[in-house]
Amino acid sequence: MRMQSRSGLPLIRPALFLGVFLTLVLVLPTSASASWSDRLKGLAPETGATSTPETRDDPASPRPTLGAEHSTMVAGLKEALEIGGRRAIESAGQRDGFLGNDAIKIPLPGLLENAGSMLRGVGLGRQADQFEESMNRAAEKAVPEAADLLTAAIADMTIDDARAILVGAPDSATRYLRRQAGDPIAERFRPIVAESMQETGVTTAYTTLTDQLNTRLPGLEAMDDLDLNAHVTAKTLDGLFLLLAQEEGRIRNDPAARTTALLQEVFGR
């Protein structure tokens, strides 16, 4: 029998009232404020997505979609990548962007990298420094050439790409861009690096260093088969994507780095 108050209105049982209250207080705010990555991981419901027991497991039934919110998800990720890519290129492409950043600084190649102290011990420190600086200057000059190729790769992102990135590893977006644009960027870098190496004297510095090293240490052969262009190009590419991964990490983990409303909507506030 339903309980009634003296006024004739039905009474709400305390247990039922508590259940309704907790639902409103705990569930609704979570759904409203959850980021897209949380929704896609299943930590919060996808607003607007509906299914029924009859259609949920039916492979012939269309999968629930989020309509316009899909566009928001993709737009937010594209904006994050555009911002991160721009910051990475600006950082690496300025003077000392490579040379002054130990995380991406291009070291002496091959055996020479482990022979730095020995080179200085035999009076070749200045030549080693000049060679190292010339490689990093070539990298700094090449990096801006990546901008339009990154932009094209970002523009090609699909809903499935965006979904995989949001629920993937902390550097999923960077990995996506490297898969899509890494080889074209390397091809774009090669002639720029080659030209810059001529201007900055990379080849001359390397030849001078190895010739003098062979003169002073006759038992150590020069690395005549080293492809300097390939070495500098590969290290330039690695440095650019390392910085891009750092920028992606900031946007994912630091609310202060989410500088637009769209980023805040996709990654959370």
Beta strands, then each sheet from edge to edge (+ up, - down):
end
